């Protein structure tokens, strides 16, 4: 596979792995962070943890340990409300945050973000063609993702969340202008069934042009979590040598 799309952004290689802290409680998340130690620098904290305790105290706990934080709450509301939420979040030392919605929502978030990098969600990696039909989207998945990526760039968002299957198309159309964060990273061989329908491997995602990879279950459910995180770090690093 061609390396033409590999990210050229000055991101430290070990920060390109984002561990998804998809666990039921903050104490479990803290234990996992401590277990992983220096194998992971960047963490995604999402809706499950938001509902389980003092979310912002946990973000402060992560920042005190020199970790980077990706808040994945996919803000979706009237533009003024989203703008105020993003403005409040920008004071928390968070590095990345996701929003959902139309142009006016993206514009409100882009205007309020300060130093926070705002990411527009394109199409969830748990959705396939049949799901999009059910939701009333008649266009091709790839065209939907590309359209949203173009609008996010024009409006002033810093990046997008996109399946690795669509990243090379985005890079071909838009170059390196947007940050691209790719979830749904799975081993291709002997992969267990789960709700990620548009998944790719570490190598596919990086070679297609992803800047960051979000990995959850392959690390969380491993018998040796730190060893699995280091294995993925090594796979990423090998592609940037």
C-alpha positions in Angstrom: 0.0 0.0 0.0 1.2 3.5 -0.8 2.5 5.7 2.0 1.4 8.9 0.1 -1.3 9.7 2.6 0.7 9.1 5.9 0.3 12.1 8.3 2.9 14.8 8.1 1.7 16.7 11.1 4.3 17.3 13.9 2.5 15.0 16.4 4.7 13.0 18.7 4.4 9.4 17.6 3.4 8.1 21.0 0.6 10.6 21.2 -1.0 9.2 18.0 -2.6 6.4 20.1 -5.7 7.5 22.0 -7.0 5.0 24.5 -10.8 5.0 24.8 -11.7 4.8 28.5 -14.9 2.9 27.9 -15.4 1.5 31.4 -18.3 1.8 33.9 -16.7 4.0 36.6 -14.1 6.6 37.3 -12.2 4.3 39.8 -12.0 1.7 37.1 -10.7 4.3 34.6 -8.1 5.5 37.1 -6.9 2.0 37.7 -6.6 1.3 33.9 -4.6 4.6 33.4 -2.3 3.6 36.3 -1.9 0.1 34.9 -1.0 1.4 31.4 1.5 3.9 32.8 3.7 5.5 30.1 2.4 3.1 27.4 -0.5 5.6 26.7 -0.3 9.4 26.8 -3.7 10.3 25.2 -7.1 9.3 26.6 -10.7 9.6 25.3 -13.3 10.1 28.0 -16.9 9.7 26.7 -20.5 9.4 27.7 -20.2 6.4 29.9 -17.8 8.1 32.3 -19.7 11.3 32.1 -22.7 9.5 33.7 -20.6 7.7 36.3 -19.2 10.4 38.6 -17.2 13.6 38.8 -16.2 13.8 35.2 -14.3 17.1 35.3 -12.4 16.1 38.5 -11.3 13.0 36.5 -10.1 15.2 33.7 -8.1 17.2 36.2 -6.7 14.0 37.5 -5.5 13.0 34.0 -4.0 16.4 33.3 -2.1 16.3 36.6 -0.5 13.1 35.3 0.6 14.9 32.1 -2.0 13.0 30.0 -3.8 14.5 27.0 -7.6 14.4 27.0 -10.1 13.9 24.2 -13.7 14.7 25.4 -16.0 12.6 23.2 -19.5 13.8 24.1 -20.6 14.7 20.6 -22.3 17.9 21.5 -25.6 18.3 19.6 -28.1 21.0 20.4 -29.1 24.4 19.2 -26.0 26.3 18.0 -25.9 28.8 20.9 -26.0 26.0 23.5 -23.3 24.1 21.7 -21.2 27.2 21.5 -21.5 27.9 25.2 -20.7 24.3 26.1 -17.6 24.4 23.9 -16.5 27.7 25.5 -16.9 26.2 29.0 -15.0 23.1 28.0 -12.1 25.1 26.6 -11.3 26.3 30.1 -10.8 22.7 31.3 -7.4 22.0 29.7 -9.0 19.5 27.3 -7.2 18.9 24.0 -9.9 17.6 21.6 -13.7 17.5 21.7 -16.4 16.2 19.4 -19.5 17.9 18.0 -22.4 16.6 15.9 -24.8 18.4 13.7 -25.2 20.9 10.8 -23.2 23.9 9.6 -24.6 26.3 12.2 -23.7 24.0 15.0 -20.1 23.6 13.7 -19.8 27.3 13.2 -20.9 28.1 16.8 -18.4 25.6 18.1 -15.6 26.8 15.9 -16.1 30.4 17.0 -16.1 29.5 20.7 -13.3 26.9 20.9 -10.3 29.0 21.9 -7.3 26.6 22.2 -9.5 23.6 22.2 -9.5 21.6 19.0 -13.0 20.8 17.7 -13.7 17.7 15.7 -16.8 17.2 13.6 -18.2 13.7 13.6 -18.8 12.5 10.0 -20.6 9.1 10.2 -20.3 6.8 13.2 -18.2 3.7 12.6 -21.0 1.6 14.0 -23.2 2.6 11.0 -23.3 0.8 7.6 -25.2 1.5 4.4 -28.4 -0.2 5.8 -28.3 2.0 9.0 -27.9 5.2 6.9 -30.9 4.1 4.8 -32.9 3.7 8.1 -31.9 7.2 9.1 -33.0 8.7 5.8 -29.6 9.4 4.2 -29.8 8.4 0.6 -26.2 9.2 -0.3 -23.2 6.9 -0.3 -21.4 6.6 3.0 -18.2 7.9 1.5 -19.9 10.9 -0.1 -21.6 11.7 3.2 -18.2 11.6 5.0 -16.5 13.7 2.4 -19.2 16.3 2.3 -19.1 16.7 6.1 -15.3 16.9 6.0 -15.3 19.7 3.4 -17.9 21.7 5.4 -16.0 21.2 8.7 -12.8 22.6 7.0 -14.7 25.6 5.4 -16.4 26.4 8.7 -13.3 26.4 10.9 -13.3 23.1 12.7 -9.9 21.6 13.4 -10.6 18.1 12.3 -13.1 15.2 11.9 -13.8 11.8 13.3 -13.8 9.3 10.4 -13.6 5.6 9.8 -10.2 4.6 8.4 -12.1 3.4 5.3 -12.7 6.9 4.2 -9.5 8.6 5.3 -7.6 8.1 2.0 -10.4 9.7 0.1 -10.4 12.7 2.5 -6.6 13.1 2.1 -6.9 12.9 -1.7 -9.5 15.6 -1.7 -8.3 17.9 1.2 -4.7 17.0 1.7 -3.3 17.3 5.3 -5.5 20.3 6.2 -7.7 18.6 8.7 -6.9 16.5 11.8 -8.4 13.0 11.2 -9.2 10.9 14.3 -10.0 7.3 13.4 -11.9 5.0 15.8 -13.0 1.4 15.2 -9.4 0.1 15.2 -9.5 -3.7 15.2 -7.2 -6.5 14.2 -8.5 -7.7 10.8 -7.7 -11.4 11.4 -9.6 -13.4 14.0 -11.7 -10.3 14.9 -14.5 -10.8 17.3 -18.0 -9.6 16.3 -18.9 -6.3 17.8 -20.8 -3.1 16.9 -18.0 -1.6 14.9 -19.1 -2.3 11.3 -16.5 -0.1 9.4 -13.3 -1.1 11.2 -9.7 -1.1 10.0 -6.3 -2.3 11.3 -3.7 0.0 12.8 -1.6 -0.2 9.6 -4.6 0.5 7.3 -5.6 3.6 9.3 -2.2 5.1 9.4 -1.4 4.3 5.7 -4.7 5.8 4.7 -3.8 9.1 6.5 -5.2 9.1 10.0 -3.5 11.4 12.5 -4.7 9.7 15.6 -6.1 6.2 16.3 -8.7 5.6 19.0 -8.4 2.1 20.4 -10.6 0.8 23.2 -11.6 -2.8 23.4 -8.4 -4.4 21.9 -6.5 -2.9 24.9 -9.2 -2.9 27.5 -10.0 -6.6 27.0 -6.5 -7.8 26.5 -5.0 -10.2 29.1 -2.0 -7.9 29.3 -3.2 -4.4 28.7 0.1 -2.6 28.9 1.7 -5.1 26.5 -1.1 -4.7 24.0 -0.8 -0.9 24.2 3.0 -1.1 23.6 2.4 -3.5 20.7 0.1 -0.9 19.1 2.6 1.9 19.8 5.3 -0.2 18.1 3.0 -0.8 15.1 2.3 3.0 14.8 6.0 3.9 15.3 7.1 1.4 12.5 5.0 3.3 10.0 6.7 6.6 10.8 10.3 5.4 10.6 
